[in-house]
Amino acid sequence: MVDKTFTFAVDGDLMTAFNDAAKAQDTTGDELLRQFMHDFVIEREADPGYDAWFRQQVEEGIAQADAGNVISSEEVERHFAERREQTLRKIGEMR
């Protein structure tokens, strides 16, 4: 396989931050981009229907939100506060 050069424009601050983050992981930005591209292609080949399914889920969610079928943040917080309490009770009973 012959290597090709992939050139694109990116914000200078983002490029600097990306290269710094890569260096902190003991790699290069180039290597991270190659790995991302490889993983992206493999993921799409493994499940070609996933993208269509995901897009449909997003469209359904947007339609639900547009129709007003949403749960308030207060209701979500209340629900999970109850679940946390139940979990903590169960942990207390196990001791």
N, CA, C and O atoms as CSV, one atom per row, in Angstrom:
chain,resi,resn,atom,element,x,y,z
A,1,MET,N,N,0.838,-1.170,0.000
A,1,MET,CA,C,0.000,0.000,0.000
A,1,MET,C,C,0.890,1.242,0.000
A,1,MET,O,O,1.879,1.313,0.730
A,2,VAL,N,N,0.525,2.211,-0.825
A,2,VAL,CA,C,1.284,3.445,-0.935
A,2,VAL,C,C,0.687,4.471,0.020
A,2,VAL,O,O,-0.524,4.693,0.023
A,3,ASP,N,N,1.534,5.092,0.826
A,3,ASP,CA,C,1.055,6.131,1.740
A,3,ASP,C,C,0.644,7.365,0.960
A,3,ASP,O,O,1.290,7.732,-0.021
A,4,LYS,N,N,-0.425,8.000,1.394
A,4,LYS,CA,C,-0.917,9.240,0.805
A,4,LYS,C,C,-0.917,10.304,1.888
A,4,LYS,O,O,-0.969,9.989,3.077
A,5,THR,N,N,-0.858,11.547,1.480
A,5,THR,CA,C,-0.896,12.659,2.417
A,5,THR,C,C,-2.316,13.203,2.463
A,5,THR,O,O,-2.942,13.428,1.428
A,6,PHE,N,N,-2.815,13.410,3.675
A,6,PHE,CA,C,-4.148,13.935,3.906
A,6,PHE,C,C,-3.962,15.330,4.486
A,6,PHE,O,O,-3.411,15.477,5.577
A,7,THR,N,N,-4.414,16.355,3.772
A,7,THR,CA,C,-4.220,17.730,4.215
A,7,THR,C,C,-5.576,18.393,4.438
A,7,THR,O,O,-6.470,18.297,3.597
A,8,PHE,N,N,-5.720,19.063,5.574
A,8,PHE,CA,C,-6.948,19.812,5.836
A,8,PHE,C,C,-6.641,20.958,6.783
A,8,PHE,O,O,-5.634,20.944,7.492
A,9,ALA,N,N,-7.513,21.942,6.787
A,9,ALA,CA,C,-7.325,23.122,7.633
A,9,ALA,C,C,-7.956,22.871,8.995
A,9,ALA,O,O,-9.007,22.240,9.104
A,10,VAL,N,N,-7.297,23.374,10.023
A,10,VAL,CA,C,-7.813,23.247,11.384
A,10,VAL,C,C,-7.386,24.490,12.165
A,10,VAL,O,O,-6.328,25.064,11.910
A,11,ASP,N,N,-8.211,24.886,13.104
A,11,ASP,CA,C,-7.897,26.028,13.951
A,11,ASP,C,C,-6.548,25.814,14.639
A,11,ASP,O,O,-6.274,24.731,15.155
A,12,GLY,N,N,-5.720,26.840,14.644
A,12,GLY,CA,C,-4.372,26.728,15.206
A,12,GLY,C,C,-4.362,26.338,16.672
A,12,GLY,O,O,-3.538,25.525,17.092
A,13,ASP,N,N,-5.278,26.916,17.463
A,13,ASP,CA,C,-5.334,26.584,18.884
A,13,ASP,C,C,-5.727,25.118,19.091
A,13,ASP,O,O,-5.187,24.430,19.957
A,14,LEU,N,N,-6.684,24.657,18.270
A,14,LEU,CA,C,-7.100,23.253,18.375
A,14,LEU,C,C,-5.943,22.336,18.008
A,14,LEU,O,O,-5.721,21.326,18.675
A,15,MET,N,N,-5.208,22.672,16.964
A,15,MET,CA,C,-4.078,21.841,16.547
A,15,MET,C,C,-3.011,21.776,17.636
A,15,MET,O,O,-2.471,20.707,17.921
A,16,THR,N,N,-2.716,22.905,18.233
A,16,THR,CA,C,-1.727,22.932,19.307
A,16,THR,C,C,-2.193,22.094,20.488
A,16,THR,O,O,-1.426,21.295,21.027
A,17,ALA,N,N,-3.442,22.272,20.890
A,17,ALA,CA,C,-3.982,21.509,22.024
A,17,ALA,C,C,-3.985,20.015,21.711
A,17,ALA,O,O,-3.662,19.198,22.573
A,18,PHE,N,N,-4.348,19.657,20.483
A,18,PHE,CA,C,-4.377,18.250,20.078
A,18,PHE,C,C,-2.974,17.646,20.121
A,18,PHE,O,O,-2.780,16.553,20.654
A,19,ASN,N,N,-2.011,18.350,19.564
A,19,ASN,CA,C,-0.640,17.840,19.567
A,19,ASN,C,C,-0.085,17.738,20.988
A,19,ASN,O,O,0.634,16.790,21.306
A,20,ASP,N,N,-0.417,18.710,21.844
A,20,ASP,CA,C,0.017,18.637,23.242
A,20,ASP,C,C,-0.616,17.437,23.950
A,20,ASP,O,O,0.053,16.731,24.704
A,21,ALA,N,N,-1.905,17.213,23.701
A,21,ALA,CA,C,-2.595,16.072,24.324
A,21,ALA,C,C,-2.001,14.758,23.822
A,21,ALA,O,O,-1.840,13.817,24.599
A,22,ALA,N,N,-1.678,14.686,22.551
A,22,ALA,CA,C,-1.060,13.478,21.993
A,22,ALA,C,C,0.291,13.230,22.642
A,22,ALA,O,O,0.608,12.104,23.024
A,23,LYS,N,N,1.092,14.291,22.767
A,23,LYS,CA,C,2.412,14.163,23.383
A,23,LYS,C,C,2.283,13.659,24.819
A,23,LYS,O,O,3.097,12.857,25.278
A,24,ALA,N,N,1.254,14.135,25.527
A,24,ALA,CA,C,1.025,13.690,26.906
A,24,ALA,C,C,0.696,12.202,26.961
A,24,ALA,O,O,0.904,11.554,27.986
A,25,GLN,N,N,0.185,11.664,25.859
A,25,GLN,CA,C,-0.123,10.229,25.765
A,25,GLN,C,C,1.030,9.460,25.123
A,25,GLN,O,O,0.886,8.286,24.780
A,26,ASP,N,N,2.166,10.125,24.964
A,26,ASP,CA,C,3.366,9.515,24.395
A,26,ASP,C,C,3.138,9.022,22.972
A,26,ASP,O,O,3.573,7.934,22.595
A,27,THR,N,N,2.443,9.849,22.189
A,27,THR,CA,C,2.219,9.529,20.784
A,27,THR,C,C,2.208,10.837,20.011
A,27,THR,O,O,2.499,11.894,20.571
A,28,THR,N,N,1.879,10.773,18.742
A,28,THR,CA,C,1.814,11.982,17.927
A,28,THR,C,C,0.381,12.209,17.457
A,28,THR,O,O,-0.435,11.288,17.436
A,29,GLY,N,N,0.096,13.436,17.084
A,29,GLY,CA,C,-1.211,13.743,16.520
A,29,GLY,C,C,-1.452,12.945,15.251
A,29,GLY,O,O,-2.560,12.467,15.009
A,30,ASP,N,N,-0.411,12.803,14.444
A,30,ASP,CA,C,-0.534,12.014,13.209
A,30,ASP,C,C,-0.969,10.585,13.509
A,30,ASP,O,O,-1.859,10.044,12.852
A,31,GLU,N,N,-0.330,9.980,14.510
A,31,GLU,CA,C,-0.651,8.596,14.844
A,31,GLU,C,C,-2.084,8.480,15.381
A,31,GLU,O,O,-2.795,7.530,15.054
A,32,LEU,N,N,-2.498,9.430,16.187
A,32,LEU,CA,C,-3.871,9.408,16.704
A,32,LEU,C,C,-4.882,9.540,15.577
A,32,LEU,O,O,-5.903,8.852,15.581
A,33,LEU,N,N,-4.618,10.407,14.619
A,33,LEU,CA,C,-5.533,10.563,13.487
A,33,LEU,C,C,-5.577,9.296,12.634
A,33,LEU,O,O,-6.649,8.885,12.189
A,34,ARG,N,N,-4.416,8.674,12.404
A,34,ARG,CA,C,-4.402,7.411,11.662
A,34,ARG,C,C,-5.210,6.344,12.396
A,34,ARG,O,O,-5.975,5.604,11.777
A,35,GLN,N,N,-5.039,6.266,13.727
A,35,GLN,CA,C,-5.770,5.272,14.514
A,35,GLN,C,C,-7.273,5.542,14.485
A,35,GLN,O,O,-8.078,4.619,14.363
A,36,PHE,N,N,-7.641,6.826,14.599
A,36,PHE,CA,C,-9.058,7.176,14.518
A,36,PHE,C,C,-9.639,6.762,13.173
A,36,PHE,O,O,-10.715,6.166,13.121
A,37,MET,N,N,-8.939,7.071,12.085
A,37,MET,CA,C,-9.439,6.721,10.759
A,37,MET,C,C,-9.588,5.206,10.622
A,37,MET,O,O,-10.583,4.720,10.084
A,38,HIS,N,N,-8.607,4.476,11.105
A,38,HIS,CA,C,-8.666,3.013,11.047
A,38,HIS,C,C,-9.868,2.492,11.835
A,38,HIS,O,O,-10.646,1.685,11.326
A,39,ASP,N,N,-10.017,2.953,13.076
A,39,ASP,CA,C,-11.122,2.500,13.924
A,39,ASP,C,C,-12.474,2.866,13.317
A,39,ASP,O,O,-13.419,2.080,13.378
A,40,PHE,N,N,-12.564,4.056,12.733
A,40,PHE,CA,C,-13.805,4.516,12.121
A,40,PHE,C,C,-14.216,3.606,10.975
A,40,PHE,O,O,-15.379,3.216,10.871
A,41,VAL,N,N,-13.261,3.268,10.114
A,41,VAL,CA,C,-13.549,2.396,8.976
A,41,VAL,C,C,-13.944,1.001,9.458
A,41,VAL,O,O,-14.912,0.426,8.960
A,42,ILE,N,N,-13.213,0.458,10.411
A,42,ILE,CA,C,-13.512,-0.878,10.941
A,42,ILE,C,C,-14.902,-0.900,11.565
A,42,ILE,O,O,-15.662,-1.847,11.362
A,43,GLU,N,N,-15.234,0.136,12.319
A,43,GLU,CA,C,-16.553,0.200,12.972
A,43,GLU,C,C,-17.666,0.209,11.935
A,43,GLU,O,O,-18.676,-0.474,12.104
A,44,ARG,N,N,-17.491,0.974,10.870
A,44,ARG,CA,C,-18.521,1.049,9.829
A,44,ARG,C,C,-18.638,-0.283,9.079
A,44,ARG,O,O,-19.736,-0.692,8.699
A,45,GLU,N,N,-17.527,-0.942,8.873
A,45,GLU,CA,C,-17.569,-2.233,8.179
A,45,GLU,C,C,-18.221,-3.288,9.049
A,45,GLU,O,O,-18.902,-4.178,8.540
A,46,ALA,N,N,-18.019,-3.199,10.366
A,46,ALA,CA,C,-18.553,-4.200,11.283
A,46,ALA,C,C,-20.070,-4.124,11.369
A,46,ALA,O,O,-20.730,-5.153,11.516
A,47,ASP,N,N,-20.637,-2.920,11.278
A,47,ASP,CA,C,-22.083,-2.764,11.417
A,47,ASP,C,C,-22.559,-1.624,10.524
A,47,ASP,O,O,-22.782,-0.511,11.000
A,48,PRO,N,N,-22.714,-1.899,9.239
A,48,PRO,CA,C,-23.097,-0.833,8.316
A,48,PRO,C,C,-24.475,-0.245,8.604
A,48,PRO,O,O,-24.754,0.880,8.191
A,49,GLY,N,N,-25.331,-0.968,9.292
A,49,GLY,CA,C,-26.663,-0.465,9.600
A,49,GLY,C,C,-26.702,0.454,10.807
A,49,GLY,O,O,-27.704,1.128,11.046
A,50,TYR,N,N,-25.627,0.484,11.563
A,50,TYR,CA,C,-25.626,1.288,12.794
A,50,TYR,C,C,-25.850,2.766,12.514
A,50,TYR,O,O,-26.638,3.410,13.207
A,51,ASP,N,N,-25.178,3.310,11.519
A,51,ASP,CA,C,-25.302,4.733,11.228
A,51,ASP,C,C,-26.743,5.087,10.895
A,51,ASP,O,O,-27.265,6.086,11.390
A,52,ALA,N,N,-27.388,4.286,10.066
A,52,ALA,CA,C,-28.787,4.547,9.708
A,52,ALA,C,C,-29.679,4.453,10.942
A,52,ALA,O,O,-30.565,5.285,11.136
A,53,TRP,N,N,-29.443,3.436,11.781
A,53,TRP,CA,C,-30.227,3.290,13.007
A,53,TRP,C,C,-30.016,4.494,13.925
A,53,TRP,O,O,-30.980,5.034,14.469
A,54,PHE,N,N,-28.771,4.914,14.098
A,54,PHE,CA,C,-28.470,6.030,14.982
A,54,PHE,C,C,-29.133,7.310,14.477
A,54,PHE,O,O,-29.717,8.057,15.262
A,55,ARG,N,N,-29.048,7.561,13.190
A,55,ARG,CA,C,-29.668,8.755,12.624
A,55,ARG,C,C,-31.185,8.728,12.833
A,55,ARG,O,O,-31.793,9.758,13.122
A,56,GLN,N,N,-31.789,7.550,12.687
A,56,GLN,CA,C,-33.228,7.432,12.904
A,56,GLN,C,C,-33.572,7.726,14.365
A,56,GLN,O,O,-34.565,8.396,14.647
A,57,GLN,N,N,-32.761,7.232,15.284
A,57,GLN,CA,C,-32.996,7.491,16.701
A,57,GLN,C,C,-32.913,8.986,17.004
A,57,GLN,O,O,-33.726,9.518,17.760
A,58,VAL,N,N,-31.933,9.654,16.415
A,58,VAL,CA,C,-31.785,11.100,16.625
A,58,VAL,C,C,-32.993,11.840,16.062
A,58,VAL,O,O,-33.535,12.734,16.713
A,59,GLU,N,N,-33.413,11.474,14.862
A,59,GLU,CA,C,-34.579,12.120,14.254
A,59,GLU,C,C,-35.834,11.909,15.096
A,59,GLU,O,O,-36.630,12.833,15.264
A,60,GLU,N,N,-36.015,10.699,15.626
A,60,GLU,CA,C,-37.174,10.434,16.489
A,60,GLU,C,C,-37.107,11.257,17.762
A,60,GLU,O,O,-38.123,11.777,18.223
A,61,GLY,N,N,-35.910,11.380,18.335
A,61,GLY,CA,C,-35.751,12.178,19.544
A,61,GLY,C,C,-36.053,13.644,19.301
A,61,GLY,O,O,-36.691,14.294,20.129
A,62,ILE,N,N,-35.599,14.169,18.172
A,62,ILE,CA,C,-35.879,15.567,17.832
A,62,ILE,C,C,-37.373,15.764,17.623
A,62,ILE,O,O,-37.938,16.761,18.072
A,63,ALA,N,N,-38.013,14.822,16.947
A,63,ALA,CA,C,-39.461,14.922,16.721
A,63,ALA,C,C,-40.214,14.889,18.054
A,63,ALA,O,O,-41.174,15.638,18.240
A,64,GLN,N,N,-39.785,14.026,18.983
A,64,GLN,CA,C,-40.420,13.958,20.295
A,64,GLN,C,C,-40.252,15.278,21.044
A,64,GLN,O,O,-41.200,15.772,21.655
A,65,ALA,N,N,-39.067,15.842,20.999
A,65,ALA,CA,C,-38.813,17.114,21.676
A,65,ALA,C,C,-39.635,18.231,21.043
A,65,ALA,O,O,-40.207,19.063,21.746
A,66,ASP,N,N,-39.690,18.248,19.710
A,66,ASP,CA,C,-40.477,19.269,19.020
A,66,ASP,C,C,-41.959,19.165,19.373
A,66,ASP,O,O,-42.666,20.171,19.413
A,67,ALA,N,N,-42.426,17.931,19.630
A,67,ALA,CA,C,-43.833,17.715,19.991
A,67,ALA,C,C,-44.086,17.985,21.475
A,67,ALA,O,O,-45.226,17.909,21.933
A,68,GLY,N,N,-43.028,18.301,22.227
A,68,GLY,CA,C,-43.194,18.596,23.644
A,68,GLY,C,C,-43.159,17.372,24.533
A,68,GLY,O,O,-43.443,17.469,25.726
A,69,ASN,N,N,-42.817,16.229,23.979
A,69,ASN,CA,C,-42.749,14.981,24.757
A,69,ASN,C,C,-41.367,14.856,25.386
A,69,ASN,O,O,-40.524,14.088,24.922
A,70,VAL,N,N,-41.154,15.617,26.439
A,70,VAL,CA,C,-39.869,15.617,27.118
A,70,VAL,C,C,-40.084,15.449,28.616
A,70,VAL,O,O,-41.186,15.659,29.124
A,71,ILE,N,N,-39.048,15.077,29.297
A,71,ILE,CA,C,-39.079,14.949,30.753
A,71,ILE,C,C,-38.258,16.102,31.310
A,71,ILE,O,O,-37.136,16.351,30.868
A,72,SER,N,N,-38.820,16.795,32.273
A,72,SER,CA,C,-38.109,17.940,32.836
A,72,SER,C,C,-36.873,17.469,33.594
A,72,SER,O,O,-36.803,16.334,34.065
A,73,SER,N,N,-35.914,18.363,33.696
A,73,SER,CA,C,-34.702,18.021,34.437
A,73,SER,C,C,-35.026,17.758,35.905
A,73,SER,O,O,-34.384,16.928,36.550
A,74,GLU,N,N,-36.031,18.471,36.433
A,74,GLU,CA,C,-36.434,18.255,37.825
A,74,GLU,C,C,-36.953,16.841,38.033
A,74,GLU,O,O,-36.652,16.200,39.041
A,75,GLU,N,N,-37.743,16.354,37.063
A,75,GLU,CA,C,-38.289,14.997,37.164
A,75,GLU,C,C,-37.173,13.952,37.074
A,75,GLU,O,O,-37.192,12.953,37.793
A,76,VAL,N,N,-36.219,14.184,36.200
A,76,VAL,CA,C,-35.087,13.266,36.070
A,76,VAL,C,C,-34.289,13.248,37.367
A,76,VAL,O,O,-33.930,12.180,37.864
A,77,GLU,N,N,-34.008,14.436,37.921
A,77,GLU,CA,C,-33.263,14.515,39.184
A,77,GLU,C,C,-34.010,13.795,40.301
A,77,GLU,O,O,-33.398,13.073,41.088
A,78,ARG,N,N,-35.303,13.983,40.376
A,78,ARG,CA,C,-36.124,13.325,41.407
A,78,ARG,C,C,-36.057,11.795,41.256
A,78,ARG,O,O,-35.885,11.070,42.236
A,79,HIS,N,N,-36.196,11.330,40.024
A,79,HIS,CA,C,-36.159,9.888,39.761
A,79,HIS,C,C,-34.832,9.276,40.212
A,79,HIS,O,O,-34.811,8.242,40.878
A,80,PHE,N,N,-33.729,9.926,39.842
A,80,PHE,CA,C,-32.438,9.338,40.178
A,80,PHE,C,C,-32.065,9.547,41.641
A,80,PHE,O,O,-31.269,8.786,42.191
A,81,ALA,N,N,-32.628,10.564,42.270
A,81,ALA,CA,C,-32.431,10.724,43.713
A,81,ALA,C,C,-33.082,9.545,44.439
A,81,ALA,O,O,-32.514,9.006,45.390
A,82,GLU,N,N,-34.268,9.152,43.989
A,82,GLU,CA,C,-34.937,7.984,44.568
A,82,GLU,C,C,-34.118,6.715,44.340
A,82,GLU,O,O,-33.991,5.890,45.245
A,83,ARG,N,N,-33.573,6.557,43.159
A,83,ARG,CA,C,-32.760,5.374,42.875
A,83,ARG,C,C,-31.501,5.349,43.732
A,83,ARG,O,O,-31.099,4.291,44.215
A,84,ARG,N,N,-30.876,6.513,43.921
A,84,ARG,CA,C,-29.698,6.575,44.783
A,84,ARG,C,C,-30.055,6.168,46.205
A,84,ARG,O,O,-29.319,5.418,46.845
A,85,GLU,N,N,-31.194,6.668,46.702
A,85,GLU,CA,C,-31.634,6.312,48.055
A,85,GLU,C,C,-31.853,4.805,48.181
A,85,GLU,O,O,-31.432,4.200,49.167
A,86,GLN,N,N,-32.503,4.202,47.200
A,86,GLN,CA,C,-32.731,2.755,47.214
A,86,GLN,C,C,-31.410,1.991,47.232
A,86,GLN,O,O,-31.250,1.024,47.976
A,87,THR,N,N,-30.483,2.430,46.419
A,87,THR,CA,C,-29.175,1.765,46.361
A,87,THR,C,C,-28.457,1.879,47.690
A,87,THR,O,O,-27.902,0.900,48.188
A,88,LEU,N,N,-28.467,3.077,48.267
A,88,LEU,CA,C,-27.799,3.265,49.556
A,88,LEU,C,C,-28.459,2.431,50.653
A,88,LEU,O,O,-27.768,1.907,51.526
A,89,ARG,N,N,-29.778,2.301,50.620
A,89,ARG,CA,C,-30.478,1.440,51.590
A,89,ARG,C,C,-30.028,-0.010,51.437
A,89,ARG,O,O,-29.755,-0.692,52.425
A,90,LYS,N,N,-29.952,-0.475,50.185
A,90,LYS,CA,C,-29.537,-1.853,49.943
A,90,LYS,C,C,-28.113,-2.080,50.427
A,90,LYS,O,O,-27.807,-3.119,51.013
A,91,ILE,N,N,-27.245,-1.105,50.181
A,91,ILE,CA,C,-25.871,-1.236,50.656
A,91,ILE,C,C,-25.845,-1.282,52.182
A,91,ILE,O,O,-25.107,-2.073,52.769
A,92,GLY,N,N,-26.640,-0.444,52.814
A,92,GLY,CA,C,-26.717,-0.436,54.276
A,92,GLY,C,C,-27.220,-1.746,54.823
A,92,GLY,O,O,-26.744,-2.196,55.866
A,93,GLU,N,N,-28.170,-2.376,54.153
A,93,GLU,CA,C,-28.711,-3.669,54.585
A,93,GLU,C,C,-27.685,-4.773,54.442
A,93,GLU,O,O,-27.736,-5.755,55.182
A,94,MET,N,N,-26.768,-4.642,53.524
A,94,MET,CA,C,-25.756,-5.673,53.277
A,94,MET,C,C,-24.657,-5.649,54.325
A,94,MET,O,O,-23.924,-6.627,54.475
A,95,ARG,N,N,-24.533,-4.554,55.045
A,95,ARG,CA,C,-23.441,-4.426,56.009
A,95,ARG,C,C,-23.752,-5.122,57.275
A,95,ARG,O,O,-22.938,-5.115,58.199
